Amino acid sequence: MGSKSKNLVLGFVVLAVFLISGVKSWTGEIHGRVVCDVCADSSIGPEDHILEGAEVAVLCITKSGEVVNYQAFTNAKGIYTVAETMPESDRWNTCLARPISSFHDHCNHLGDRSTGIKFTYSRPSGHFHTVRPFVYQPSTAPFYCTETLSE
């Protein structure tokens, strides 16, 4: 029997053992956005933009008490995603998402309400939880932001 055939047979044996054991798997997903609040006005408006490459940490405690730590970076749309498949008995119970850093020199000061978000993960398998956006601000707002405030 060739090595490909042996690997295929071994794969079927592992799958059969997993199915026979009755272990149900669970899949969870957490995602959110990271945004630059250009005018530092604590609201997301047309002048604001997403931050690609921002780093976010997500720490989860499973039902069995295990602590699992994830690190994610935002994509070109400013969205980060953390996903995991595990036995149902070990699924996430409570999580904390927090921003770590923005690599954008023009927008790297963390907004007031963006220190971290703790939440209970109660979604069924295959569903996701969305975390409210984390916001970074520039050290000084552009002139056009202060111009509209003084009018």
Summary of the structure (lengths in Angstrom):
residues: 151
radius of gyration: 21.3
end to end distance: 81.9
largest distance: 81.9
contacts: 414
relative contact order: 0.24
helix: 19%
strand: 42%
